[in-house]
Amino acid sequence: MARYPAAAGAAVTALDLSAKALERARANCAGLMVDFAEARAEDSGLATQSFDGAIAGQCWHWLDRRAAAAEMARLIKPGGLLANLPFSTGCLCPAMWSPPPKR
């Protein structure tokens, strides 16, 4: 999810519990303005009101929703946006779901 807003010029912080997932994300975001944090969405340790918005990409069902919502409210600046993107073929990154090219 991080590379699409970063490619559009946004400063992005990608958060995941998995070091392996973050390693893959770093490779996918090479050359883009993306910071990475290995942390829980429910208690990230990131600075209060330090983000204009947040995208929860296909993860909300794994989280303690009440704690994650409280953490996002703490992190996002007043007037900011939280986008919860459940699994869908119509997500922000349609290239991920495009069929393979025909040979």
Beta strands, then each sheet from edge to edge (+ up, - down):
strand 1: 12-16
strand 2: 34-38
strand 3: 51-57
strand 4: 76-85
sheet 1: 1+ 2+
sheet 2: 3+ 4+
end
